[in-house]
Amino acid sequence: MRHFFTHKEIKLKKKRTAIAVIGIGLVLGIYFIVSRRPAHQQETPIVAIEPVTREDVEIYGEYVGRIRAQQFVEVRARVEGYLEQMLFAEGTYVTKNQVLFVINQEQYRAKADKARAQLKKDEAQALKAKRDLERIRPLYEQNAASQLDLDNAIAAFETAEASVAMSQADLDQAEQELGYTIVRSPLAGHISERHVDLGTLVGPGAKSLLATVVKSDTVLVDFSMTALDYLKSKERNVELGRKDSTRSWQPNITITLADNTVYPFKGLVDFAEPQVDPRTGTFSVRAEMPNPERVLLPGQFTKVKLLLDVRENADVVPLKSVIIEKGGAYIYVMRKDSTVERRFVELGPEFQNNVVVERGIAAGEMIVTEGYHKLNPGMKVKVSDAAEDKKPEETL
């Protein structure tokens, strides 16, 4: 076994050692360079901002309503007889006291003539009794007639007067019944189709309903509100169904028709039920609505939008800028130095993708509407170009 190396082997070994040393140095150099590279700086978050606006906010509630005629009157026959005439066109407009139907009048005219004749007879007897009394009274004073004769004359006169009064009442009743044979419209409005045919026996003992008259130039809209809506209205001192001259607005409604068009007229709430229905937890509300063109028909269902409140000079922010967690609702506010602050707020009613802020923020402050998910309080932010372009326009 050799204990020495040749010159050639020693030279080869030195070469390999040098190569290894160079390789290790190269690796250490690369590692040193890599480890000494400056750390990647965190990028500044880009956010969108908008100013808090101050405006008058109208708060609405939406319900399902039903149209009802302001007046709906049934035209009925008040006396019995055969229907002889119909003096209107079905579905047309009729005026108050316009003649609609005529019932056979012969028996009622005869009854009136009989009562009139009886009245004349009783008046003649009353006149005779009065003359008899006038003759007997002086005789009684001269003791030429007895007390019995005077009493009989007085009784005959008073009986005759009572008969005249009864006959007059019978005549009035007979003439009233005769007048009932001419059926008139109790109000102005549109009349329905007739419910009986000519020649039909009508009256209390037969068919009494002849037609109906609907006053529809003004209609009523009925809808139901929840007890919660009522409590919210009371908190704002809004009395539904009562006009308040101290307010610049009144609770009014707009309705949407079946074709999704908005009816051009507004209705005013004029009545609210004073109690809640325990079965549904709601109470009935009524509004009066103009209907000059008869677009609204009684019995029709419609969407009702009720003005519940007007918040004057309210601070308003977009709903998308509000973060709601267990601890409450907050908004990121951008300060003048471009840092953000977490601001807890008290929210009010929502409307049109916006929300009223009751407390915690002021008009004109810039709030973060997009990009807040990557923010922490005190962090510096950069406003997006779109927000920068929009900012001057909104704050003018």
Salt bridges, closest charged atoms under 4 A:
GLU9 OE2 - ARG2 NH2 3.44
GLU50 OE2 - LYS390 NZ 3.79
GLU74 OE1 - ARG76 NH2 2.85
GLU90 OE2 - ARG194 NH1 3.76
ASP113 OD1 - ARG116 NH1 2.91
ASP132 OD2 - LYS128 NZ 2.95
ASP132 OD1 - ARG135 NH2 2.22
GLU175 OE2 - ARG116 NH2 2.97
GLU177 OE1 - LYS111 NZ 3.11
ASP197 OD1 - ARG194 NE 3.42
ASP217 OD1 - LYS215 NZ 2.96
ASP222 OD2 - ARG68 NE 2.63
GLU239 OE2 - LYS234 NZ 2.62
ASP244 OD2 - ARG247 NH1 3.25
ASP270 OD1 - ARG286 NE 3.19
ASP277 OD1 - ARG279 NE 3.30
ASP309 OD2 - ARG236 NE 2.56
ASP309 OD2 - ARG311 NE 3.10
ASP315 OD1 - ARG54 NE 2.94
GLU341 OE1 - ARG335 NE 3.74
GLU341 OE2 - ARG343 NE 3.13
GLU346 OE1 - ARG359 NH1 2.58
GLU358 OE2 - ARG311 NH1 2.63
GLU365 OE2 - ARG343 NH2 3.02
GLU370 OE2 - LYS320 NZ 3.41
GLU394 OE2 - LYS390 NZ 3.44
